[in-house]
Amino acid sequence: MKNILHHIVNREVGHLNSGTSSSQKVKKESPVENNRREFIKKAALGGIALGGFMSMSIEDTVSQVTSKVQRASAPSELKITDMRYTLTAAMGGTAIIRIDTNQGIYGLGEVRDGADPRYALMLKSRILGLNPCNVEMIFKIIRQFGGQSRQAGGVCAVEMALWDLCGKAYGVPVWQLLGGRYRDKIRLYADTPEAKTPEEQIKLIKYRTEDQGYTWLKMDLSISELINIPGTLVNQKFWMNNKDLNQWQGNYMSYENTKHPFTQIQITDKGLEELAKIVENVRNIVGYDIPLSTDHFGHFDLNNGIRLGKTLEKYRLAWMEDIIPWDLTDQWKTLSDALETPVLTGEDIYLLKNFKPLIDIHAVDIVHPDLATSGGILETKKIGDYAEEMGVAMAIHQAGTPVSFMADVHCAAATQNFLACEHHNIDVPWWESLVKTTDARQLITKGFANVPLSAPGLGIELNDEEVKKHLSPNDKGYFEPTPEWDQRRSHDRIWS
């Protein structure tokens, strides 16, 4: 530090030596004393308040008065210079992007779990040279390149990173840029996967409620639980080439990619009884003080969804999630009207305009955006605010790394009708260690995420060595240069 200050002082002395001869003729002072006075005068005129430090050395004076100056950031002069990524092993492959600037500060964002990092990289040429603090303007430039579900991953990753950058540039948390906060901690609901035995299920639940302190649970309740119980499903064998009615990663004409109304799988009364037993077992463990939500039912139609919903009503579920595809708006309205249990969807919906049809006719009781799909932090706050005006609550879906998790935390802090945010990686021991908080707080305490009250941006930095230990086996690069994405190759305007 002293070497730098000596360089600054000597440089100023050099500048002043060339222009002080006239003043020396008026009043005879030593060149050193004159230069000292002139340097202090120039410093004061430049906005440095030196009152109370006159007895200090030049080095100590400058060190004192500039100790709280943010040298890294002049927000109006910020420019985006680069975008890079690394692919973590979280959720089988979740990319974190880093947007760099001309002032050395950077922003972190996340491409949704299971989505291709190239969804983000193809946006690089559209944002290079722009000021990242113009978040909404940049979002409007790139939002046309997002789509439903994972197709929105790139746009949302960039949007998160811009808010992180903007908060760092201005020295405030992201929630402050959204208008302030309603809460200091964020309630989390603990995702609880299906277990092979009731004993395993009990162990998973007790770990969450007793060891970790979570106050809200969500459990899967799939018809795949029934495939080995005779007489519980109709028409299951036709779809059983994958053996377990898996809901993900099949070919185009497989069960995984056939919409619910078109499978003609039905649940028998016996099947309904078996699914009810699963919920009853969990209720017997946790009681009724803890909200219990359900998800991942499988691909069956509206009528069977209503039958299942009515069977489970006595267990007072917090919600039934994604019973049918989100875009079947009229069917959601029929479902909602038929059931007392709240119904919820939204993790695959991109932008407020696609939530509005569901909200406007009260086809759902709760909206459930995922910030890595919905459009990012600000768009999700807009979704929550719009839903609030219509008397609809908001929960947040999350299944990625701590980067998108912290984007959720800031959005939830700033949105009044928020209920709870998902934590999908409770059983992954290294998940929290991927980042370190910049204000020394814990990421999560007893089932609640801690809102950064003063840390700028998202309030986290990557723990580089830990992230490197948990990269995807398919891509071991760590924020390597991406010059192949620098050049823009198309005209993007979508109107004539």
N, C-alpha and C positions, 0 to 999 in steps of 0.2 A: 504493500500500500504506500509506504514512504517513498519508494523509488518512483512510483507513478506521480505522487504529489510533487517530488523534487523536479520531475520532468515538466509538470504543469507550471510550477513557479518559474523555473528557468526559461521556459518558453515565453511566459508573460513578461519576464524581465527583459528578454531579448526584444520583444515587441516594443516595450516601453522605452528602452535605451535609445531607440531610433527617433523618438519623438519628445524627449524631455529636455533638450538643450535650452529651449526658451524659458522653461520654468526654472531651470537652474540659474539663469541670469537674474530672475526676479528675486529668488530666495536661495541663498547658498545652503544646500543640504548635501549630505553624502549621497552618492548615486544609489547605494543600497537602501537607505532610509526613504528616499524619494520613490524608488521603485516599489518598496513595500507599501507605502501609502497609496500609490496609484493602483496597485493590484487589489488592495482591500476596497478602494473606492469602486473599481470596476466590478468587483465581486458583489458589493452591496447593490450597485445599480442593476446587476443581473438578477437580483431577487434573493441573495443570500443574506440572511439576517445575522449580523455578527455581534449584536448586543450581548454583553456578558462574556465574550470570548476574547476581548482585546489583549488580555495578558498572555494568551496562548501563543504557541509557535504557529507559523503559517500551516504546517502540516496538520497539527492537531485541530486548528480552527476549521480548515476545509473538511477534515474527517468528521468533525462534530456536526457541522451544519448540513452536510450532505448525506448523513447516515441513513436517513429515511427516504431519500430520493430514489424513485424507481428509474434507474438509468436505462433499463432494458426496454422501456416502452414509451413511445410517443404515439398514442393510438391513431391519430389522424394520418400518420405516415407509415402505418403498418402495411406490408404487402405480403401476399402468399408467394412463397418461392419454391415449395416442394410438397409432395405427398408420398409417403412410404407406408408400408404395412408389415405386419408379422402375423402369422397364422398360428393361434394357440390351439392346444388340445382340448380346451373347454367345450363341452357339449359335442364332442366329436369333430370340432373344427370351427372356431370362431375367430375372425380376423379383427385385429386392432389396427387402426390407421393413425398416422401422425402427420399433421399439417404444420409445416415449418414456415417461418417468416424471415424477413430481412432484419429483424431486430433480435433474433436469437430465441424468442419465446415460441412455443409450439402448443398445439391443441391435440387432444386425444379423442378419438371416436371409435365406434364399433360397428362392424358389418354384422348383421344378425346371424345367430347360430345357424349353421348349415347353408349359408349363402356364399356365393363366389366373391372373393375379394375384388375381382375385376368389375363388379358392379360399382365399386368406389373408384377404382383406378381410372376408368374411362371418363370420370368427371374431372380429373386433374387438369386437363387442357382447358376446361371451361372456367376454372377458378384461379389459375396462375396470374399473378399480378394484381389481383383484387384485394381490397382491404377486408380482412376477415371480420371486422367489427360490423360490417354492413350485412348482418346475418340474414335478415328477411329478404333483402335484395338478391343475395346469392342463392338463397333457397328457391326463390321464384325463377332464377335462371336454370337451376338443375332439377326442379321437381318433376318436369316432364319425363325425366329418365328413370323415375321410380314407378313401381307397379305394386300389385297386391303381394302380401306376404314377403318372401325373401327377396323378391325383385326390388323392393324398396330399400334393401340393406345399404346400398351405396349412398343414396341421398341422405338417409338418416345418419349414417356414420359421419359424413361431412358436416351435417348440421350440428351434431353433438360437439365435434371438434372446434367448430367456429365459436360456439358459446364458451367452451373451455378457454379458447384464445382470448375472446372478448373480456371475459372475467379477469383473466390474468393481466390483460393490458390496462384495465381500469382499476385493478386491485380489489375487486369485490367478488363474492360468491355468485354463481349463476342465478340462484333464486332471487337475489337482489335485483338483477337485470330484468326479471320477470314481473317485478312489481312488489316484491317482498314475500314474507313467509307467513303461513298460518300455524306452523308447528315446528318444534325443535327436534323431534324424532319421528321416524316413519315406521308405522306398524307393518310388519312383514307377515305374509302367510307362507307356511312351510310346505313345499311340495313333498308329498309322501308317495313314493312309487309302489306299485303292486308288489306283493311278496309271494313267495312260493307256498308258504305255510302261515297259518294264523299266528304261530309263535314268532316268526320273523316279522310279521306285521306289527305285533305288539312291541317288539324290540325297536323297530324304526320309529314308532309313535312315541314311545317313552323317551327315546333319545332326544326327540324334538321338544317335547313338552316339559320333561323333568330335567334333562341335562342342559338343554340349550335355552329353555325358557320361552319358546314360541307360544303365542296366544291365539293362533289361527292356523288351521290345517286344511290342506287340500289333498284329496286322494283320487287315484284313478279307479274307475268302476267299469272296466271294459267287458264286453261280451266274450272276450278271449278267456275270461275266467270260467266260462261255461262249456268250453269245447270238449272237455273230457267228462262232462256230466250228461248222460243220455236223457233225451226228452226235454232239453232246455232251449234248443234253438231249432228253427225251421230253415232249411235251405243252406245250412252252413257248409255241407260237404262240397257243393259246387265251387266254392271259393277257397277250398282248403289246400291248394297246391303249395302255399307257403306254411302250412301246418298250424299256424297259430292266429290267423286273422290279424296279422300285423298291419298297422295303420300307416306305415311309412315305407318309402323306397322300393316300391314295386314298379313293374312296367306299366305302360299307358292303359292297358286293358285289364289290369289286375284289380283285386279287391281294394288295394291301397288307393288307387286313383279312380275308383268308381264312386260317384256321389251317392249320398245316403238313400235318396228315393229310388235308386236304380239297382240295388242289390237284392231286394225282396227277401232279405233275412228278417225273420220275426222272432220275438222272444215269447216263449210259452209261459203259462202261469207258473209252472215249475221253475222256469228260468228267472222269472221275476222274484219268486220266493228266495232263490239262491242269492241273487244280487242284494236283496233286502237283508239277508243274514250277514253279508259282508259289512254293510253299513251299520247294522245293529251291533256287531262285534266292536266296531270302532267307537260307536257311541257309548257302549258299556265301559270302554277304557277311559275315554276323555270326559264323559259326562256332557252336560249341556252348557257349561260355562264357556267352552271353547267353540267358536264358529267352525263348522265343517263344510267344505265345498267339495264338489265332485267334478271329474273331467274324464275325457278320453273314453267315451262309451262304446265306440265302434260305429260302423256304417249301417244304420237301419233307419227307417223312415219316420216321418212325423207322427204317425199313429202309434207306433211302438214307443216313440219318445214320450208321448202323452201317457201311455199306459205305465211306463217306468216311472215317470214323474209322479203320478198319482200314488203308486205303490210306496214311494219313498217320502211322501209328504209328512208322515207322522214323525220322521226323524229331524224335522226342521232344519234342512240344509240351508247354508248361507246362500248357495246358488248351485245351479246345474249349468255346466259350461259346454258350449259348442256341441249341443245335441245334434244339430244339423248344420250344414254350411252357412256361413255368415250372410251370403248374398241372397238367400231365400227369404226376403223381407216379409212377405205375406204369411209364409209358414211360421216365422218367428212370432208374428202377431197372434196367430191361432194358438201356438204353443203357450205364449205368455198369458193369454186370456183363459186357457184351460187349466193352468196350474197355479196353486198358491205359492209354491216354491219359486223364489226369484230365478230368472233365467238370464244368461250372460253370454256375450260373444264379443269379438273385436281384435284378437291377437293377430289376425291376418288382414286387417283392413288398413288401407293406405289413405290418408288425408281425411280431414273433417267432413268434406262434402260426401264421402262414402259412409260416414257414420250417421249423417243427418236423416236419411230415410228411416233407419231403425229408431232413432231418438224421436223423430217427429210424430210417429204413430204409436209410441210407447210399445214397440215390439220387443224390447228388452227392458229389464229392470235395472241393469248395471251394464255400462260399457267397459270394455277390457282391452284397451290399446297396449301394444308393445312398442316402446319408443324406437326400437330398431326397425319397425315397419310403419308405424303410424305417420311418420313425417318428422320425427325428432322431438326435441324438448318443447319448443314454442307451439308447434302444431298440436301436440298432445295437451298442453295447457288449454289451447283453444277448444279442443274436443271436450275436455272436462268442464270448461266454463259454459259451453253451449248446452251440455247435458244438464248441468246444474240449473240453468234457466228453465229447463223442461221437467225438472223434478226427478232426474235420473242420476244415480250415483256413478262413481268411477273407481275401478280397481285397475292395477297395472300388472301386465304380464311381463316376466323377465326370466330369461333362460341363457344368459351369456356370461361375460366376464364382469369383473368389478367396474369396468369402464362404463358400460351401459347401465349397470346397477346404480352408479352414482348419478348418471343423467336422470334416472328414475327418481332418485332421492330429491334432487333439486326441483324437479317438476312437481312431485307430490307435496313438497313443502309449500309450494306456491299456489296450490289448487285446493279450493275449499271443500269440494264434494268427494274428496279422496277417501277411500276405505282402507285398502291394504295393498302392498306390493309383493309380488312373488319372489321367493328365494328358492332357486331350483338346484343349487349345488351344495346343500347342507352336508351331504355325505362325501364331498370331495375335500380331503384334508388340506390341499395346497391352494384352494381357490382364493381365499382372502389374502394369501401371501403374494399374489401377483402384483399387488399395488401397496404403496405406503401412503398414508395420509399426510398432508403437508402442514397439519396443525396438531399432530401427535395424538389425535383422538383414535378410539377404536372404530372400525368400520361398522360393527354390529355389537350391540350389548343386549343380551337377554331378549332376543326376538324383535328388537327394534334397531333400525339403521339410524346412526347419528348424523344429523344435518350439520355440515360445516358452517359454523356461525361467522367465521372471519376469513377462512382460507379462500384465496381467489380462485376463480374458475370452478372446475369440478371438485377441487380440493384433494386431488390425488396425483401421484407420480408412479410410473411403472417401477417395479422392483426388477430391474433388468436381469439380474442373475437368476431370479426365480422364474421369470417368464421364459428365459432360455432353456430352463429345465423341462418346461411343459409346452413345447412347440408341437404342432401337428407332425406326425411322421411323414406326411405327404409334402411338407414344405418347411424346411428348416431355416429359411432365410430370416434375418432379423433386421428389419428396416433397411433393406438394401436399396440402392438407387433405382429409380424407375423412369429413366429418360425416355423409354419407348412410349410413355403415355403423355409426353409433353406437347405433342403436336395435335392440334385440332384438325379433324379431317372431314367435317361436314358442316352444312348450313342447318342450324337447329330450329329456326322459327317454324311454328306449327300452324301459322295462318297466312293467308295471302292478301 
